[in-house]
Amino acid sequence: MRNLETEFVKEMRDNLPKVGEKSIYDIPLPMSAKGWNVSEYSLYGVQGITEPEFDKLNKTIVMEYPKGMSLVRKKIDRRTRKFMRDSEGNFVTEPVTVPKNSKAIMSEINLLLRYKHEVQDKSFEYVDVVNIKGKILYIYLVSTKNLYRVSQTALAMSVRKLKCYSGASYKTWKYGLITLAVIPYKSGAKYEGTKILATGVGLNYNEQISEVLTYWQAMDVIPNMRLSQLMDGGSVCVVDYPSTYNVEDFIPMELDSVYESKNLLQDF
């Protein structure tokens, strides 16, 4: 004889679609999600700089200058000491050469350096200041010996199977099975059937996940999770998602610098 919980589970499963509308971008999200950071750049931790002034970048995280974008600096009119402009009012620029063991990076930190600041180590250089999507960033050349690649992660919403550190799938009324998972993230990579909601340098996205689930319940995207909870602590609308990676194996920042990693690969 079936008990009430068995009947409840059967009724819920009969009402929840096994396959839904699979357009990941049609799934509603809370307004706050628009303000969550999604990184567009590779990130590096900075350590061990001894070059005067540039040592202020130590113990900070910086962004790699976009690959495929020409590295230039605005030219200065030697007579007026102002930035040169062409006949259409645009800044006149000149190309910047990056030394072999240097990398162009962007930082929110203003080192207050003068144009063509004199340095002791030619691996370092102040390039320019830019405004990207309303954010002021300062471009510097930094020695690859002082840059350590940061492991980025992301909170992903997907209709596909994901390799993840943690996650759960949710049975929705309309969209079928939707997964929220914390995954390794690489800027510029394509994630089919997946929307990156937020990125960071750690594994804790509990606040964002809670906001999404609260919103989904309010908008009737998923069943009420409290009412769909079972006596054993499980839920009719939540499906456990197997982790691919061990959380304990997560390394926030590589132990070898970019310079060391590059030369290590050349030795093989």
C-alpha positions as CSV (number, residue, x, y, z in Angstrom):
1,M,0.0,0.0,0.0
2,R,1.4,3.4,-1.0
3,N,1.9,6.1,1.6
4,L,1.1,9.7,1.2
5,E,4.7,10.6,0.3
6,T,4.9,8.0,-2.4
7,E,1.7,9.4,-3.9
8,F,3.1,13.0,-3.6
9,V,6.3,12.1,-5.4
10,K,4.4,10.3,-8.2
11,E,2.1,13.3,-8.7
12,M,5.0,15.8,-8.8
13,R,7.0,13.7,-11.2
14,D,3.9,13.3,-13.5
15,N,3.4,17.1,-13.5
16,L,7.1,18.1,-14.0
17,P,8.1,17.8,-17.7
18,K,11.1,15.5,-18.5
19,V,12.0,17.7,-21.5
20,G,11.3,21.4,-21.6
21,E,12.1,24.4,-23.7
22,K,15.9,24.3,-23.9
23,S,16.8,27.9,-24.7
24,I,19.1,28.7,-21.8
25,Y,18.8,32.5,-22.5
26,D,15.0,32.4,-22.0
27,I,15.3,31.3,-18.4
28,P,14.5,34.2,-16.1
29,L,17.0,35.4,-13.6
30,P,16.9,38.0,-10.8
31,M,17.8,41.6,-11.6
32,S,20.8,41.4,-9.3
33,A,22.4,38.9,-11.7
34,K,23.0,41.7,-14.2
35,G,25.5,43.1,-11.7
36,W,27.4,39.9,-11.1
37,N,31.0,40.0,-12.4
38,V,31.8,37.9,-15.5
39,S,35.5,38.1,-16.3
40,E,36.6,38.8,-19.8
41,Y,40.3,38.4,-19.2
42,S,42.9,36.0,-17.9
43,L,44.0,36.9,-14.4
44,Y,47.4,36.9,-12.7
45,G,48.6,37.3,-9.2
46,V,51.6,39.6,-8.7
47,Q,54.4,38.7,-6.4
48,G,58.1,39.5,-5.8
49,I,58.4,42.8,-7.8
50,T,61.4,44.8,-6.5
51,E,61.3,47.5,-9.2
52,P,60.6,50.8,-7.5
53,E,56.9,52.0,-7.8
54,F,55.9,48.8,-9.6
55,D,56.3,46.9,-6.3
56,K,53.0,48.5,-5.3
57,L,51.4,45.8,-7.6
58,N,52.6,43.0,-5.3
59,K,49.8,41.0,-3.7
60,T,47.2,42.2,-6.2
61,I,45.4,40.5,-9.1
62,V,45.8,42.0,-12.5
63,M,44.2,41.3,-15.9
64,E,46.0,40.3,-19.0
65,Y,45.9,42.8,-21.9
66,P,43.5,41.4,-24.5
67,K,45.1,39.1,-27.0
68,G,44.6,40.3,-30.6
69,M,44.4,43.9,-29.6
70,S,47.2,46.2,-30.7
71,L,49.2,47.6,-27.8
72,V,49.6,51.3,-28.3
73,R,50.1,54.5,-26.2
74,K,48.8,58.0,-26.9
75,K,51.5,60.3,-28.4
76,I,52.3,63.5,-26.7
77,D,52.9,66.7,-28.6
78,R,56.4,67.8,-27.4
79,R,55.6,71.5,-28.0
80,T,52.3,71.6,-26.0
81,R,52.9,68.6,-23.8
82,K,49.3,67.5,-24.5
83,F,48.0,64.4,-26.2
84,M,48.2,64.7,-30.0
85,R,44.9,64.4,-32.0
86,D,44.3,64.0,-35.7
87,S,42.1,66.2,-37.9
88,E,39.0,64.3,-36.7
89,G,39.8,64.7,-33.0
90,N,40.9,61.2,-32.4
91,F,44.0,60.5,-30.3
92,V,47.2,59.8,-32.2
93,T,48.9,56.6,-31.0
94,E,52.2,54.8,-31.4
95,P,52.9,51.0,-31.1
96,V,54.5,49.6,-27.9
97,T,56.9,46.7,-28.1
98,V,56.7,44.1,-25.4
99,P,60.1,42.6,-24.3
100,K,60.5,38.9,-24.5
101,N,60.1,38.2,-20.8
102,S,57.4,40.8,-20.2
103,K,53.6,40.7,-20.4
104,A,51.1,43.6,-20.9
105,I,48.7,43.7,-18.0
106,M,45.8,46.0,-16.8
107,S,45.3,47.1,-13.3
108,E,42.9,49.4,-11.4
109,I,45.8,50.6,-9.4
110,N,47.2,54.0,-10.5
111,L,51.0,54.0,-9.8
112,L,51.0,57.7,-10.6
113,L,53.9,57.3,-13.1
114,R,54.9,60.0,-15.5
115,Y,54.9,59.4,-19.3
116,K,57.8,57.2,-20.2
117,H,58.8,56.7,-16.6
118,E,62.5,55.7,-16.2
119,V,62.9,52.1,-14.9
120,Q,65.9,50.1,-13.7
121,D,64.5,46.8,-15.1
122,K,63.5,47.1,-18.7
123,S,60.9,44.3,-18.2
124,F,58.7,47.0,-16.6
125,E,57.1,50.0,-18.2
126,Y,54.1,52.3,-17.9
127,V,52.1,52.2,-21.1
128,D,48.9,54.2,-20.9
129,V,45.5,54.5,-19.2
130,V,42.3,53.3,-20.9
131,N,38.5,53.5,-20.2
132,I,36.9,50.1,-20.8
133,K,33.1,49.9,-20.3
134,G,33.3,52.8,-17.9
135,K,36.2,51.4,-15.8
136,I,39.5,53.2,-15.7
137,L,42.4,50.7,-16.1
138,Y,46.1,51.3,-16.2
139,I,48.3,49.4,-18.7
140,Y,51.8,48.3,-17.6
141,L,54.5,45.9,-18.8
142,V,55.5,43.5,-16.0
143,S,58.1,40.8,-15.9
144,T,56.7,37.3,-16.4
145,K,58.8,36.2,-13.4
146,N,56.4,38.1,-11.2
147,L,53.1,36.9,-12.7
148,Y,51.3,33.8,-11.5
149,R,48.2,32.5,-13.3
150,V,45.0,32.6,-11.2
151,S,42.5,29.8,-11.5
152,Q,39.2,31.3,-12.3
153,T,35.9,29.7,-11.6
154,A,32.3,30.3,-12.6
155,L,28.7,29.7,-11.6
156,A,27.2,28.3,-14.7
157,M,23.5,27.6,-15.7
158,S,23.2,24.9,-18.2
159,V,21.1,22.3,-20.0
160,R,24.2,20.2,-20.7
161,K,26.4,18.0,-18.6
162,L,29.2,20.0,-17.0
163,K,32.6,19.1,-15.5
164,C,32.3,20.8,-12.1
165,Y,33.4,21.2,-8.5
166,S,29.9,21.1,-7.3
167,G,26.4,21.5,-8.6
168,A,22.7,20.4,-8.6
169,S,20.0,20.0,-11.3
170,Y,16.5,21.4,-10.8
171,K,13.3,20.2,-12.3
172,T,11.4,23.2,-13.7
173,W,7.8,23.5,-14.7
174,K,8.6,24.7,-18.2
175,Y,12.2,24.3,-19.1
176,G,13.0,20.7,-18.2
177,L,16.1,20.0,-16.1
178,I,18.4,23.0,-15.5
179,T,21.8,22.7,-13.8
180,L,23.5,25.2,-11.6
181,A,27.2,24.3,-11.1
182,V,30.5,25.7,-10.1
183,I,33.0,25.0,-12.9
184,P,36.6,25.9,-14.0
185,Y,36.4,29.0,-16.1
186,K,38.5,30.3,-18.9
187,S,37.8,33.7,-20.4
188,G,37.1,33.6,-24.1
189,A,36.1,29.9,-24.1
190,K,32.7,28.9,-25.6
191,Y,30.2,27.1,-23.3
192,E,27.5,25.6,-25.5
193,G,24.0,25.3,-23.9
194,T,25.4,27.2,-20.9
195,K,25.2,30.7,-19.5
196,I,27.9,32.0,-17.3
197,L,26.2,33.8,-14.4
198,A,29.2,34.9,-12.4
199,T,32.9,34.4,-12.2
200,G,35.5,34.6,-9.4
201,V,38.7,33.1,-7.9
202,G,37.1,30.8,-5.4
203,L,34.4,28.0,-5.1
204,N,31.8,29.7,-3.0
205,Y,28.8,30.9,-5.0
206,N,26.2,30.2,-2.3
207,E,24.9,33.7,-2.2
208,Q,24.2,33.8,-6.0
209,I,22.7,30.3,-6.0
210,S,20.4,31.3,-3.2
211,E,19.2,34.4,-5.0
212,V,18.5,32.4,-8.2
213,L,16.6,29.7,-6.4
214,T,14.5,32.2,-4.4
215,Y,13.7,34.1,-7.6
216,W,12.8,30.9,-9.5
217,Q,10.4,29.9,-6.7
218,A,8.8,33.3,-6.6
219,M,8.4,33.3,-10.4
220,D,7.1,29.7,-10.4
221,V,10.0,28.4,-12.5
222,I,10.5,25.6,-10.0
223,P,8.3,24.1,-7.4
224,N,8.4,25.4,-3.9
225,M,11.5,23.7,-2.5
226,R,10.2,23.5,1.1
227,L,6.9,21.9,0.1
228,S,8.7,19.4,-2.2
229,Q,11.1,18.2,0.4
230,L,10.9,14.5,1.3
231,M,11.1,12.9,4.7
232,D,14.7,11.6,4.1
233,G,15.9,15.2,3.4
234,G,15.8,14.9,-0.4
235,S,13.6,16.8,-2.8
236,V,11.4,15.9,-5.6
237,C,12.6,18.8,-7.7
238,V,16.4,18.6,-7.0
239,V,18.6,16.0,-8.6
240,D,22.1,15.4,-7.2
241,Y,24.8,16.3,-9.7
242,P,28.1,14.3,-9.7
243,S,31.3,16.3,-9.1
244,T,34.1,15.9,-11.6
245,Y,36.8,17.7,-9.6
246,N,37.7,17.3,-5.9
247,V,37.3,20.6,-4.1
248,E,40.4,19.9,-2.0
249,D,42.5,19.8,-5.2
250,F,41.5,23.3,-6.2
251,I,44.6,25.5,-6.5
252,P,43.7,29.2,-6.5
253,M,47.0,30.3,-8.0
254,E,49.7,28.4,-9.8
255,L,52.9,27.9,-7.8
256,D,55.2,28.6,-10.8
257,S,55.4,32.0,-12.5
258,V,54.5,32.5,-16.1
259,Y,58.2,32.7,-16.8
260,E,59.0,29.4,-15.0
261,S,56.0,27.6,-16.6
262,K,57.1,28.6,-20.1
263,N,60.7,27.5,-19.6
264,L,59.6,24.2,-17.9
265,L,57.5,23.4,-21.0
266,Q,60.5,24.1,-23.3
267,D,62.6,21.6,-21.3
268,F,60.4,18.7,-22.4
